[in-house]
Amino acid sequence: MTALMFTLICLGIVAALMQMLLLQTKLSAVEKNYRNSLEAAYGGTELVTKEFIPKLFTNYSTSIGPLLAAYGTGTGYSNIGLQASSGLRTKLGSATSDWGSLSKTLDAKDTPDLQFLLKGTGTNGNFKVYAKIVDTVPGNSDTTGIDYLDSGVGVAGIGSGIAPKHNPALYSVEVTGERAVNPKEKAQLSVLYAF
């Protein structure tokens, strides 16, 4: 009877260890999927803040067509399928109160301003990235790309060292990175971007 009781206790301990091992394996897989989605969201944030938005400001008077042509048709980042909303220009150029009916929700997938695909490695698939400007605080940034002090154009106070204090425009951007084949594997970032 004692040997049978001892065997039963040992089997219970082994079953508990196996259960803990399986649970830890599942948890590791979930953490890995989240890290991959988080890296895709970070990569999407880098593209939005260092490539897309500055390109829009270099030629501010035109539409978003040149940006889509550069990144959506196989050049630049090898066809990431960039899609941009028609309200992006308004969100970049005016205060949040002047947006009218444009979406201000914090969910980047709800009418995103920019949407593109990042290629994944291996057989796990690609990542969709959604970016959305949810708040704009205008500043006095010069968006024309013309430096009046270096151009020799008649500007009052040239050479006097007088310049207005630079107050950058602030943009609150929500970014979501998710696996294309499984949208449950996702990560969300909130970014404050100054231009």
C-alpha positions in Angstrom: 0.0 0.0 0.0 2.8 2.4 0.9 4.6 1.7 -2.5 1.4 2.3 -4.4 0.8 5.6 -2.5 4.4 6.6 -3.2 4.0 5.8 -6.9 0.8 7.9 -7.1 2.6 10.9 -5.5 5.5 10.6 -8.0 3.1 10.4 -10.9 1.3 13.5 -9.6 4.6 15.4 -9.4 5.6 14.3 -12.9 2.2 15.3 -14.3 2.6 18.8 -12.6 6.1 19.2 -14.1 4.9 18.3 -17.6 2.0 20.7 -17.3 4.3 23.5 -16.2 6.7 22.7 -19.1 3.9 22.8 -21.7 2.5 26.0 -20.3 6.0 27.6 -20.4 6.4 26.5 -24.0 3.1 28.1 -25.0 4.0 31.3 -23.1 7.4 31.5 -24.9 5.6 31.2 -28.3 3.2 33.9 -27.4 6.1 36.2 -26.3 8.0 35.5 -29.5 4.9 36.4 -31.6 4.4 39.6 -29.7 8.1 40.5 -30.1 7.9 40.0 -33.9 4.8 42.2 -34.1 6.4 44.8 -31.9 9.5 44.9 -34.1 7.2 45.3 -37.1 5.5 48.2 -35.4 8.9 49.8 -34.5 9.9 49.3 -38.2 6.7 50.9 -39.4 7.2 53.8 -37.0 10.7 54.4 -38.4 9.4 54.4 -41.9 6.6 56.8 -41.1 8.6 59.2 -39.1 11.9 59.1 -41.0 10.8 58.5 -44.6 7.1 59.2 -45.3 6.3 62.3 -43.3 9.6 64.2 -44.2 9.0 63.3 -47.9 5.5 64.8 -47.7 7.0 68.1 -46.2 9.8 68.4 -48.9 7.1 69.0 -51.5 4.3 70.2 -49.3 2.3 72.0 -52.0 1.7 68.8 -54.1 -0.5 65.9 -53.4 0.6 62.6 -51.8 0.9 61.1 -55.3 4.8 61.4 -55.4 5.0 59.5 -52.1 2.8 56.7 -53.3 4.7 56.6 -56.6 8.0 56.2 -54.7 6.9 53.5 -52.3 3.9 51.8 -53.8 5.1 50.6 -57.2 8.2 48.6 -56.7 10.8 51.3 -56.1 12.3 52.5 -52.8 11.4 49.7 -50.4 10.5 47.1 -53.1 6.8 47.5 -53.4 5.5 47.7 -49.8 2.0 48.5 -51.2 1.8 51.9 -49.5 -1.7 53.3 -49.2 -2.4 56.8 -47.9 -5.7 58.5 -47.0 -6.9 61.6 -48.6 -7.1 63.4 -45.2 -3.4 63.0 -44.4 -2.5 66.3 -45.9 -5.1 68.0 -43.8 -3.9 66.3 -40.6 -0.3 67.3 -41.3 -1.1 70.9 -42.1 -3.8 72.0 -39.6 -4.7 71.7 -35.9 -6.9 68.9 -34.7 -9.8 71.2 -34.3 -9.7 72.1 -38.0 -9.9 68.5 -39.3 -13.6 68.5 -39.7 -15.0 64.9 -40.0 -11.6 63.2 -40.2 -11.2 60.3 -37.7 -9.5 61.1 -34.4 -10.0 57.7 -32.7 -6.9 56.1 -31.1 -7.3 52.8 -33.1 -4.8 53.0 -36.0 -6.8 50.4 -38.0 -9.9 52.6 -37.9 -9.4 54.7 -41.1 -5.6 54.7 -41.1 -3.7 57.5 -42.7 -0.9 55.2 -43.9 -1.0 51.5 -44.5 1.8 49.3 -45.9 3.2 45.8 -45.8 6.6 44.8 -44.3 8.0 41.5 -45.6 8.6 38.8 -43.0 11.4 36.3 -43.0 10.8 32.6 -43.2 7.5 30.9 -43.5 5.8 33.0 -40.8 4.5 35.6 -43.2 4.4 39.4 -43.6 3.3 42.2 -41.3 0.7 44.8 -42.0 1.4 48.2 -40.5 -1.2 50.9 -39.9 -0.4 54.4 -38.9 -2.8 57.2 -38.0 -2.3 60.8 -36.9 -4.7 61.4 -34.0 -3.7 64.9 -32.9 -1.8 67.8 -34.4 -0.4 70.8 -32.6 0.8 73.3 -35.2 4.1 75.0 -34.8 6.1 77.5 -36.8 8.1 75.0 -38.8 8.9 76.1 -42.3 7.4 73.4 -44.6 8.4 75.0 -47.9 12.0 73.7 -47.9 13.3 77.1 -48.8 16.0 78.6 -46.6 15.5 82.4 -47.0 18.8 83.3 -45.2 20.9 81.2 -47.6 18.9 82.1 -50.8 19.8 85.8 -50.9 16.1 86.7 -51.1 15.3 90.1 -49.6 14.4 89.2 -46.1 14.2 91.8 -43.3 16.9 91.4 -40.7 19.4 89.4 -42.9 22.6 89.1 -41.0 21.2 90.6 -37.9 21.0 87.2 -36.1 17.3 87.8 -35.4 15.2 84.7 -35.9 11.9 83.5 -34.3 12.1 80.8 -31.7 11.5 77.5 -33.4 8.3 75.7 -32.1 8.0 72.4 -33.9 4.7 71.0 -35.0 3.7 68.1 -32.8 1.9 65.0 -34.1 0.5 62.2 -32.0 0.7 59.0 -34.2 -0.8 55.6 -33.4 1.0 52.7 -35.1 -0.3 49.1 -35.2 1.9 46.2 -36.5 0.1 42.9 -37.0 0.8 39.6 -38.8 -1.0 39.6 -42.2 -2.2 36.0 -41.8 -3.2 36.3 -38.1 -4.4 39.8 -37.0 -4.5 38.6 -33.3 -0.7 38.7 -33.3 -0.3 42.5 -33.0 1.5 45.3 -31.2 0.4 48.9 -30.8 2.7 52.0 -30.3 1.9 55.6 -29.5 4.4 58.1 -30.9 4.9 61.8 -30.3 6.6 63.2 -33.4 8.0 66.7 -33.7 8.7 68.4 -37.1 
